[in-house]
Structures are given as structure tokens and as C-alpha cells.
Amino acid sequence: MRYAIFLTALLAGTAANADALDVVDSKSNFVQIVKGKDLTRMGMTLQVTENGQITGRAFGKDVSGEWRWQDGYFCRSLYWGSRDLGDNCQQVAIDDGDIRFTSDRGKGQHANFDLR
């Protein structure tokens, strides 16, 4: 249970906006950025495929899910092991090898990942 809370906190990140970053505004731009890359963050490595899948590992458990691009946002459903982390539409922004996902259509918490 401790790890589930920790993972949720890491995926949520901290509150902030993407004013200084370049907001990704289309599915094609997003796919171009993440295609063939690992998205990494302390204890996590994720892959986001162009066909709508999310796979990876976080703190020793599998991460899986699906995503779609809707109204300018990355909308995903996500599982960490068997724990359902729910659905959320997120603003995506990019800056110098980092990608930021901000929950609740850019109004919530954010998480930064390195692109490798």
C-alpha cells in the first residue's frame, strides 16, 4: 500500500503550469516525440506507443494502459500491477529532452520524465 501511494504521488508530481515549456498540441507531434523512446523518472520506465498502448515498470511492478489524443490532451487509463490508477486527460509539454504531463487538462499536478 505504501508503494501505491508513493507511485501515485510520483505520477501526479507537483503543482505548476507549462508556461515556460512548449505545449504539445497534436497527436502527430506527440507521437513524433515519444516514438521509440523510454520515458524515465525515479523508479519508473515507461513506453508510450503510437498505437495507443502504455507499458513499462515502476517500483518492481508492471505498468499498463491505453491512451488516446482528445481535444488537445493526452487521455490515458493506467494500471500499476493490478491497481487501477484511473482515467485522466493531461496537458503535455516538452523542453530540452524532458516531457511533462500535467493532470486534469493542465490544471492539476505534473510529472516530468526524461526522454531516452
N, CA, C and O atoms as a GROMACS GRO file, in nm:
protein
  464
    1MET      N    1   0.082  -0.120   0.000
    1MET     CA    2   0.000   0.000   0.000
    1MET      C    3   0.087   0.126   0.000
    1MET      O    4   0.055   0.224  -0.068
    2ARG      N    5   0.196   0.123   0.077
    2ARG     CA    6   0.286   0.237   0.081
    2ARG      C    7   0.338   0.273  -0.057
    2ARG      O    8   0.342   0.391  -0.094
    3TYR      N    9   0.377   0.170  -0.134
    3TYR     CA   10   0.430   0.194  -0.267
    3TYR      C   11   0.324   0.249  -0.362
    3TYR      O   12   0.355   0.331  -0.448
    4ALA      N   13   0.201   0.204  -0.347
    4ALA     CA   14   0.092   0.255  -0.431
    4ALA      C   15   0.072   0.404  -0.409
    4ALA      O   16   0.054   0.479  -0.505
    5ILE      N   17   0.076   0.447  -0.285
    5ILE     CA   18   0.062   0.589  -0.254
    5ILE      C   19   0.180   0.667  -0.309
    5ILE      O   20   0.164   0.775  -0.366
    6PHE      N   21   0.301   0.611  -0.293
    6PHE     CA   22   0.422   0.675  -0.342
    6PHE      C   23   0.418   0.687  -0.494
    6PHE      O   24   0.451   0.793  -0.549
    7LEU      N   25   0.379   0.580  -0.563
    7LEU     CA   26   0.372   0.583  -0.709
    7LEU      C   27   0.270   0.684  -0.757
    7LEU      O   28   0.296   0.761  -0.850
    8THR      N   29   0.154   0.687  -0.694
    8THR     CA   30   0.051   0.783  -0.732
    8THR      C   31   0.103   0.925  -0.714
    8THR      O   32   0.079   1.011  -0.798
    9ALA      N   33   0.174   0.951  -0.605
    9ALA     CA   34   0.232   1.083  -0.581
    9ALA      C   35   0.335   1.118  -0.688
    9ALA      O   36   0.339   1.231  -0.735
   10LEU      N   37   0.419   1.022  -0.726
   10LEU     CA   38   0.518   1.049  -0.829
   10LEU      C   39   0.454   1.074  -0.964
   10LEU      O   40   0.497   1.162  -1.038
   11LEU      N   41   0.352   0.996  -0.996
   11LEU     CA   42   0.285   1.016  -1.124
   11LEU      C   43   0.211   1.149  -1.126
   11LEU      O   44   0.195   1.210  -1.231
   12ALA      N   45   0.166   1.193  -1.010
   12ALA     CA   46   0.098   1.322  -1.002
   12ALA      C   47   0.198   1.436  -1.003
   12ALA      O   48   0.170   1.542  -1.060
   13GLY      N   49   0.314   1.418  -0.941
   13GLY     CA   50   0.417   1.520  -0.939
   13GLY      C   51   0.382   1.634  -0.848
   13GLY      O   52   0.329   1.614  -0.738
   14THR      N   53   0.412   1.755  -0.894
   14THR     CA   54   0.389   1.874  -0.814
   14THR      C   55   0.307   1.974  -0.894
   14THR      O   56   0.301   1.967  -1.017
   15ALA      N   57   0.246   2.066  -0.825
   15ALA     CA   58   0.163   2.165  -0.893
   15ALA      C   59   0.251   2.267  -0.965
   15ALA      O   60   0.350   2.315  -0.910
   16ALA      N   61   0.214   2.298  -1.088
   16ALA     CA   62   0.283   2.401  -1.166
   16ALA      C   63   0.214   2.409  -1.302
   16ALA      O   64   0.128   2.328  -1.334
   17ASN      N   65   0.254   2.508  -1.380
   17ASN     CA   66   0.199   2.515  -1.515
   17ASN      C   67   0.310   2.498  -1.617
   17ASN      O   68   0.427   2.486  -1.582
   18ALA      N   69   0.272   2.496  -1.744
   18ALA     CA   70   0.368   2.471  -1.850
   18ALA      C   71   0.403   2.599  -1.926
   18ALA      O   72   0.438   2.593  -2.043
   19ASP      N   73   0.395   2.714  -1.860
   19ASP     CA   74   0.418   2.840  -1.928
   19ASP      C   75   0.555   2.847  -1.995
   19ASP      O   76   0.565   2.899  -2.106
   20ALA      N   77   0.660   2.796  -1.931
   20ALA     CA   78   0.795   2.806  -1.985
   20ALA      C   79   0.826   2.693  -2.082
   20ALA      O   80   0.934   2.692  -2.143
   21LEU      N   81   0.737   2.599  -2.098
   21LEU     CA   82   0.758   2.484  -2.185
   21LEU      C   83   0.675   2.499  -2.312
   21LEU      O   84   0.582   2.580  -2.318
   22ASP      N   85   0.709   2.419  -2.412
   22ASP     CA   86   0.631   2.418  -2.536
   22ASP      C   87   0.522   2.314  -2.524
   22ASP      O   88   0.550   2.194  -2.514
   23VAL      N   89   0.398   2.357  -2.526
   23VAL     CA   90   0.284   2.266  -2.516
   23VAL      C   91   0.269   2.189  -2.647
   23VAL      O   92   0.273   2.247  -2.755
   24VAL      N   93   0.252   2.058  -2.634
   24VAL     CA   94   0.230   1.972  -2.750
   24VAL      C   95   0.081   1.978  -2.784
   24VAL      O   96  -0.004   1.951  -2.699
   25ASP      N   97   0.052   2.016  -2.908
   25ASP     CA   98  -0.088   2.044  -2.942
   25ASP      C   99  -0.152   1.946  -3.039
   25ASP      O  100  -0.267   1.964  -3.079
   26SER      N  101  -0.079   1.841  -3.077
   26SER     CA  102  -0.140   1.745  -3.170
   26SER      C  103  -0.088   1.604  -3.144
   26SER      O  104   0.023   1.584  -3.093
   27LYS      N  105  -0.169   1.507  -3.181
   27LYS     CA  106  -0.131   1.367  -3.167
   27LYS      C  107  -0.006   1.338  -3.249
   27LYS      O  108   0.084   1.268  -3.201
   28SER      N  109   0.002   1.390  -3.370
   28SER     CA  110   0.118   1.360  -3.454
   28SER      C  111   0.247   1.414  -3.393
   28SER      O  112   0.350   1.347  -3.398
   29ASN      N  113   0.244   1.533  -3.335
   29ASN     CA  114   0.362   1.587  -3.267
   29ASN      C  115   0.398   1.502  -3.145
   29ASN      O  116   0.515   1.473  -3.122
   30PHE      N  117   0.297   1.464  -3.069
   30PHE     CA  118   0.320   1.381  -2.951
   30PHE      C  119   0.386   1.248  -2.990
   30PHE      O  120   0.486   1.208  -2.930
   31VAL      N  121   0.331   1.182  -3.090
   31VAL     CA  122   0.386   1.052  -3.133
   31VAL      C  123   0.530   1.070  -3.180
   31VAL      O  124   0.615   0.986  -3.151
   32GLN      N  125   0.557   1.176  -3.254
   32GLN     CA  126   0.693   1.202  -3.301
   32GLN      C  127   0.790   1.217  -3.183
   32GLN      O  128   0.905   1.173  -3.192
   33ILE      N  129   0.746   1.276  -3.075
   33ILE     CA  130   0.831   1.298  -2.958
   33ILE      C  131   0.858   1.169  -2.882
   33ILE      O  132   0.972   1.145  -2.842
   34VAL      N  133   0.757   1.084  -2.863
   34VAL     CA  134   0.773   0.966  -2.776
   34VAL      C  135   0.806   0.837  -2.851
   34VAL      O  136   0.847   0.740  -2.788
   35LYS      N  137   0.789   0.835  -2.981
   35LYS     CA  138   0.808   0.712  -3.059
   35LYS      C  139   0.949   0.656  -3.040
   35LYS      O  140   1.049   0.724  -3.066
   36GLY      N  141   0.955   0.530  -2.994
   36GLY     CA  142   1.082   0.462  -2.975
   36GLY      C  143   1.162   0.507  -2.855
   36GLY      O  144   1.277   0.467  -2.840
   37LYS      N  145   1.104   0.588  -2.769
   37LYS     CA  146   1.175   0.641  -2.652
   37LYS      C  147   1.124   0.576  -2.524
   37LYS      O  148   1.010   0.532  -2.515
   38ASP      N  149   1.212   0.573  -2.425
   38ASP     CA  150   1.173   0.540  -2.289
   38ASP      C  151   1.147   0.671  -2.215
   38ASP      O  152   1.225   0.765  -2.227
   39LEU      N  153   1.039   0.675  -2.141
   39LEU     CA  154   1.010   0.788  -2.053
   39LEU      C  155   1.053   0.743  -1.914
   39LEU      O  156   0.996   0.649  -1.859
   40THR      N  157   1.152   0.809  -1.857
   40THR     CA  158   1.208   0.764  -1.730
   40THR      C  159   1.194   0.870  -1.623
   40THR      O  160   1.198   0.990  -1.649
   41ARG      N  161   1.178   0.820  -1.502
   41ARG     CA  162   1.164   0.902  -1.382
   41ARG      C  163   1.202   0.810  -1.268
   41ARG      O  164   1.188   0.688  -1.281
   42MET      N  165   1.248   0.860  -1.158
   42MET     CA  166   1.295   0.779  -1.048
   42MET      C  167   1.208   0.655  -1.026
   42MET      O  168   1.091   0.666  -0.990
   43GLY      N  169   1.267   0.538  -1.048
   43GLY     CA  170   1.196   0.412  -1.025
   43GLY      C  171   1.102   0.370  -1.135
   43GLY      O  172   1.037   0.266  -1.122
   44MET      N  173   1.092   0.447  -1.243
   44MET     CA  174   0.995   0.418  -1.349
   44MET      C  175   1.060   0.426  -1.487
   44MET      O  176   1.143   0.512  -1.514
   45THR      N  177   1.018   0.334  -1.573
   45THR     CA  178   1.049   0.340  -1.715
   45THR      C  179   0.923   0.302  -1.791
   45THR      O  180   0.870   0.192  -1.772
   46LEU      N  181   0.876   0.392  -1.874
   46LEU     CA  182   0.751   0.371  -1.948
   46LEU      C  183   0.775   0.386  -2.098
   46LEU      O  184   0.865   0.458  -2.141
   47GLN      N  185   0.693   0.317  -2.176
   47GLN     CA  186   0.690   0.335  -2.320
   47GLN      C  187   0.545   0.368  -2.358
   47GLN      O  188   0.450   0.306  -2.310
   48VAL      N  189   0.532   0.467  -2.444
   48VAL     CA  190   0.401   0.508  -2.495
   48VAL      C  191   0.406   0.487  -2.645
   48VAL      O  192   0.480   0.555  -2.716
   49THR      N  193   0.328   0.392  -2.695
   49THR     CA  194   0.336   0.354  -2.836
   49THR      C  195   0.239   0.434  -2.921
   49THR      O  196   0.140   0.488  -2.872
   50GLU      N  197   0.270   0.441  -3.049
   50GLU     CA  198   0.184   0.516  -3.140
   50GLU      C  199   0.048   0.451  -3.160
   50GLU      O  200  -0.045   0.516  -3.209
   51ASN      N  201   0.034   0.322  -3.124
   51ASN     CA  202  -0.095   0.254  -3.141
   51ASN      C  203  -0.181   0.258  -3.014
   51ASN      O  204  -0.277   0.181  -3.003
   52GLY      N  205  -0.147   0.346  -2.919
   52GLY     CA  206  -0.234   0.368  -2.805
   52GLY      C  207  -0.208   0.284  -2.681
   52GLY      O  208  -0.293   0.275  -2.593
   53GLN      N  209  -0.090   0.223  -2.673
   53GLN     CA  210  -0.057   0.142  -2.557
   53GLN      C  211   0.044   0.212  -2.467
   53GLN      O  212   0.128   0.289  -2.514
   54ILE      N  213   0.035   0.184  -2.338
   54ILE     CA  214   0.133   0.229  -2.239
   54ILE      C  215   0.183   0.104  -2.170
   54ILE      O  216   0.104   0.024  -2.120
   55THR      N  217   0.315   0.085  -2.166
   55THR     CA  218   0.375  -0.029  -2.099
   55THR      C  219   0.496   0.018  -2.021
   55THR      O  220   0.547   0.128  -2.043
   56GLY      N  221   0.541  -0.065  -1.928
   56GLY     CA  222   0.662  -0.033  -1.855
   56GLY      C  223   0.665  -0.096  -1.718
   56GLY      O  224   0.589  -0.189  -1.688
   57ARG      N  225   0.755  -0.044  -1.635
   57ARG     CA  226   0.773  -0.092  -1.498
   57ARG      C  227   0.787   0.029  -1.406
   57ARG      O  228   0.842   0.132  -1.445
   58ALA      N  229   0.737   0.013  -1.285
   58ALA     CA  230   0.751   0.117  -1.183
   58ALA      C  231   0.761   0.050  -1.048
   58ALA      O  232   0.669  -0.019  -1.004
   59PHE      N  233   0.873   0.070  -0.982
   59PHE     CA  234   0.893   0.017  -0.848
   59PHE      C  235   0.861  -0.132  -0.839
   59PHE      O  236   0.794  -0.177  -0.746
   60GLY      N  237   0.912  -0.207  -0.939
   60GLY     CA  238   0.902  -0.352  -0.936
   60GLY      C  239   0.772  -0.411  -0.986
   60GLY      O  240   0.754  -0.533  -0.982
   61LYS      N  241   0.681  -0.329  -1.034
   61LYS     CA  242   0.553  -0.379  -1.086
   61LYS      C  243   0.534  -0.332  -1.230
   61LYS      O  244   0.585  -0.228  -1.271
   62ASP      N  245   0.458  -0.413  -1.304
   62ASP     CA  246   0.425  -0.375  -1.441
   62ASP      C  247   0.330  -0.256  -1.443
   62ASP      O  248   0.242  -0.244  -1.357
   63VAL      N  249   0.350  -0.171  -1.541
   63VAL     CA  250   0.257  -0.061  -1.569
   63VAL      C  251   0.196  -0.089  -1.706
   63VAL      O  252   0.268  -0.123  -1.800
   64SER      N  253   0.066  -0.075  -1.716
   64SER     CA  254  -0.001  -0.097  -1.844
   64SER      C  255  -0.118   0.000  -1.856
   64SER      O  256  -0.174   0.046  -1.757
   65GLY      N  257  -0.152   0.028  -1.979
   65GLY     CA  258  -0.265   0.117  -2.000
   65GLY      C  259  -0.286   0.147  -2.146
   65GLY      O  260  -0.221   0.090  -2.234
   66GLU      N  261  -0.379   0.236  -2.170
   66GLU     CA  262  -0.412   0.281  -2.304
   66GLU      C  263  -0.421   0.433  -2.304
   66GLU      O  264  -0.448   0.496  -2.202
   67TRP      N  265  -0.396   0.489  -2.422
   67TRP     CA  266  -0.408   0.634  -2.434
   67TRP      C  267  -0.473   0.669  -2.568
   67TRP      O  268  -0.475   0.590  -2.662
   68ARG      N  269  -0.526   0.791  -2.572
   68ARG     CA  270  -0.580   0.848  -2.695
   68ARG      C  271  -0.557   1.000  -2.688
   68ARG      O  272  -0.537   1.054  -2.580
   69TRP      N  273  -0.559   1.065  -2.801
   69TRP     CA  274  -0.547   1.210  -2.806
   69TRP      C  275  -0.687   1.267  -2.825
   69TRP      O  276  -0.757   1.231  -2.920
   70GLN      N  277  -0.728   1.355  -2.734
   70GLN     CA  278  -0.864   1.407  -2.738
   70GLN      C  279  -0.864   1.556  -2.705
   70GLN      O  280  -0.820   1.596  -2.598
   71ASP      N  281  -0.914   1.636  -2.796
   71ASP     CA  282  -0.929   1.781  -2.774
   71ASP      C  283  -0.799   1.848  -2.729
   71ASP      O  284  -0.802   1.938  -2.645
   72GLY      N  285  -0.686   1.803  -2.783
   72GLY     CA  286  -0.557   1.863  -2.749
   72GLY      C  287  -0.491   1.807  -2.625
   72GLY      O  288  -0.392   1.863  -2.578
   73TYR      N  289  -0.542   1.698  -2.571
   73TYR     CA  290  -0.489   1.640  -2.448
   73TYR      C  291  -0.458   1.492  -2.464
   73TYR      O  292  -0.523   1.421  -2.542
   74PHE      N  293  -0.359   1.446  -2.389
   74PHE     CA  294  -0.323   1.305  -2.378
   74PHE      C  295  -0.416   1.246  -2.272
   74PHE      O  296  -0.404   1.277  -2.153
   75CYS      N  297  -0.507   1.160  -2.314
   75CYS     CA  298  -0.602   1.099  -2.221
   75CYS      C  299  -0.564   0.954  -2.202
   75CYS      O  300  -0.553   0.879  -2.299
   76ARG      N  301  -0.545   0.914  -2.077
   76ARG     CA  302  -0.497   0.779  -2.051
   76ARG      C  303  -0.576   0.710  -1.942
   76ARG      O  304  -0.636   0.774  -1.856
   77SER      N  305  -0.576   0.576  -1.949
   77SER     CA  306  -0.618   0.491  -1.839
   77SER      C  307  -0.495   0.410  -1.803
   77SER      O  308  -0.422   0.366  -1.892
   78LEU      N  309  -0.470   0.390  -1.673
   78LEU     CA  310  -0.342   0.334  -1.632
   78LEU      C  311  -0.358   0.237  -1.516
   78LEU      O  312  -0.438   0.259  -1.425
   79TYR      N  313  -0.280   0.130  -1.522
   79TYR     CA  314  -0.273   0.031  -1.414
   79TYR      C  315  -0.129   0.017  -1.368
   79TYR      O  316  -0.036   0.016  -1.450
   80TRP      N  317  -0.111   0.006  -1.238
   80TRP     CA  318   0.018  -0.026  -1.178
   80TRP      C  319  -0.002  -0.160  -1.110
   80TRP      O  320  -0.065  -0.168  -1.004
   81GLY      N  321   0.053  -0.267  -1.170
   81GLY     CA  322   0.017  -0.401  -1.126
   81GLY      C  323  -0.132  -0.418  -1.148
   81GLY      O  324  -0.182  -0.395  -1.257
   82SER      N  325  -0.203  -0.458  -1.044
   82SER     CA  326  -0.349  -0.474  -1.055
   82SER      C  327  -0.424  -0.350  -1.006
   82SER      O  328  -0.547  -0.347  -1.009
   83ARG      N  329  -0.352  -0.249  -0.962
   83ARG     CA  330  -0.416  -0.128  -0.910
   83ARG      C  331  -0.454  -0.033  -1.023
   83ARG      O  332  -0.369   0.008  -1.102
   84ASP      N  333  -0.581   0.001  -1.031
   84ASP     CA  334  -0.633   0.092  -1.132
   84ASP      C  335  -0.606   0.236  -1.087
   84ASP      O  336  -0.660   0.282  -0.987
   85LEU      N  337  -0.521   0.306  -1.162
   85LEU     CA  338  -0.490   0.446  -1.130
   85LEU      C  339  -0.588   0.542  -1.198
   85LEU      O  340  -0.576   0.663  -1.182
   86GLY      N  341  -0.682   0.487  -1.273
   86GLY     CA  342  -0.790   0.569  -1.327
   86GLY      C  343  -0.760   0.633  -1.460
   86GLY      O  344  -0.655   0.614  -1.521
   87ASP      N  345  -0.857   0.710  -1.503
   87ASP     CA  346  -0.850   0.784  -1.629
   87ASP      C  347  -0.817   0.929  -1.600
   87ASP      O  348  -0.858   0.983  -1.497
   88ASN      N  349  -0.742   0.992  -1.692
   88ASN     CA  350  -0.714   1.134  -1.677
   88ASN      C  351  -0.669   1.189  -1.811
   88ASN      O  352  -0.595   1.124  -1.884
   89CYS      N  353  -0.714   1.310  -1.843
   89CYS     CA  354  -0.666   1.380  -1.962
   89CYS      C  355  -0.563   1.483  -1.916
   89CYS      O  356  -0.588   1.561  -1.824
   90GLN      N  357  -0.448   1.481  -1.983
   90GLN     CA  358  -0.334   1.558  -1.937
   90GLN      C  359  -0.277   1.647  -2.047
   90GLN      O  360  -0.273   1.609  -2.164
   91GLN      N  361  -0.235   1.766  -2.006
   91GLN     CA  362  -0.162   1.852  -2.097
   91GLN      C  363  -0.019   1.798  -2.108
   91GLN      O  364   0.038   1.754  -2.009
   92VAL      N  365   0.036   1.802  -2.227
   92VAL     CA  366   0.173   1.755  -2.250
   92VAL      C  367   0.257   1.874  -2.294
   92VAL      O  368   0.215   1.952  -2.379
   93ALA      N  369   0.376   1.887  -2.236
   93ALA     CA  370   0.468   1.993  -2.275
   93ALA      C  371   0.609   1.934  -2.282
   93ALA      O  372   0.638   1.832  -2.219
   94ILE      N  373   0.694   1.998  -2.360
   94ILE     CA  374   0.828   1.946  -2.385
   94ILE      C  375   0.930   2.058  -2.367
   94ILE      O  376   0.903   2.174  -2.398
   95ASP      N  377   1.047   2.020  -2.317
   95ASP     CA  378   1.158   2.114  -2.305
   95ASP      C  379   1.289   2.039  -2.295
   95ASP      O  380   1.312   1.967  -2.198
   96ASP      N  381   1.373   2.054  -2.394
   96ASP     CA  382   1.512   2.007  -2.390
   96ASP      C  383   1.528   1.865  -2.337
   96ASP      O  384   1.601   1.842  -2.241
   97GLY      N  385   1.460   1.769  -2.398
   97GLY     CA  386   1.476   1.629  -2.360
   97GLY      C  387   1.388   1.582  -2.246
   97GLY      O  388   1.396   1.466  -2.206
   98ASP      N  389   1.305   1.670  -2.194
   98ASP     CA  390   1.210   1.633  -2.089
   98ASP      C  391   1.068   1.647  -2.143
   98ASP      O  392   1.040   1.732  -2.227
   99ILE      N  393   0.981   1.562  -2.092
   99ILE     CA  394   0.840   1.573  -2.126
   99ILE      C  395   0.762   1.584  -1.996
   99ILE      O  396   0.788   1.512  -1.900
  100ARG      N  397   0.665   1.674  -1.993
  100ARG     CA  398   0.585   1.698  -1.872
  100ARG      C  399   0.439   1.666  -1.902
  100ARG      O  400   0.382   1.711  -2.002
  101PHE      N  401   0.380   1.588  -1.812
  101PHE     CA  402   0.237   1.558  -1.817
  101PHE      C  403   0.172   1.629  -1.699
  101PHE      O  404   0.210   1.607  -1.584
  102THR      N  405   0.074   1.715  -1.727
  102THR     CA  406   0.003   1.788  -1.621
  102THR      C  407  -0.142   1.741  -1.620
  102THR      O  408  -0.215   1.756  -1.718
  103SER      N  409  -0.181   1.684  -1.507
  103SER     CA  410  -0.313   1.621  -1.494
  103SER      C  411  -0.426   1.723  -1.506
  103SER      O  412  -0.404   1.844  -1.507
  104ASP      N  413  -0.546   1.669  -1.516
  104ASP     CA  414  -0.669   1.750  -1.516
  104ASP      C  415  -0.665   1.860  -1.622
  104ASP      O  416  -0.695   1.976  -1.594
  105ARG      N  417  -0.628   1.820  -1.743
  105ARG     CA  418  -0.625   1.911  -1.858
  105ARG      C  419  -0.538   2.034  -1.832
  105ARG      O  420  -0.573   2.146  -1.870
  106GLY      N  421  -0.423   2.010  -1.767
  106GLY     CA  422  -0.327   2.117  -1.743
  106GLY      C  423  -0.351   2.198  -1.619
  106GLY      O  424  -0.279   2.294  -1.594
  107LYS      N  425  -0.450   2.161  -1.539
  107LYS     CA  426  -0.484   2.239  -1.419
  107LYS      C  427  -0.439   2.172  -1.289
  107LYS      O  428  -0.451   2.231  -1.182
  108GLY      N  429  -0.387   2.049  -1.298
  108GLY     CA  430  -0.353   1.972  -1.179
  108GLY      C  431  -0.204   1.959  -1.155
  108GLY      O  432  -0.126   2.049  -1.185
  109GLN      N  433  -0.168   1.846  -1.100
  109GLN     CA  434  -0.029   1.814  -1.068
  109GLN      C  435   0.046   1.775  -1.195
  109GLN      O  436  -0.015   1.732  -1.294
  110HIS      N  437   0.179   1.789  -1.192
  110HIS     CA  438   0.256   1.748  -1.308
  110HIS      C  439   0.366   1.648  -1.271
  110HIS      O  440   0.409   1.640  -1.156
  111ALA      N  441   0.409   1.574  -1.372
  111ALA     CA  442   0.522   1.482  -1.358
  111ALA      C  443   0.611   1.498  -1.480
  111ALA      O  444   0.563   1.497  -1.594
  112ASN      N  445   0.741   1.515  -1.456
  112ASN     CA  446   0.839   1.526  -1.564
  112ASN      C  447   0.908   1.393  -1.584
  112ASN      O  448   0.939   1.322  -1.488
  113PHE      N  449   0.932   1.358  -1.710
  113PHE     CA  450   1.005   1.237  -1.746
  113PHE      C  451   1.118   1.275  -1.840
  113PHE      O  452   1.104   1.366  -1.923
  114ASP      N  453   1.231   1.205  -1.827
  114ASP     CA  454   1.338   1.216  -1.924
  114ASP      C  455   1.301   1.132  -2.045
  114ASP      O  456   1.241   1.026  -2.030
  115LEU      N  457   1.337   1.178  -2.164
  115LEU     CA  458   1.318   1.102  -2.287
  115LEU      C  459   1.451   1.039  -2.324
  115LEU      O  460   1.549   1.110  -2.346
  116ARG      N  461   1.454   0.906  -2.330
  116ARG     CA  462   1.581   0.838  -2.360
  116ARG      C  463   1.564   0.740  -2.472
  116ARG      O  464   1.660   0.673  -2.511
   0.00000   0.00000   0.00000
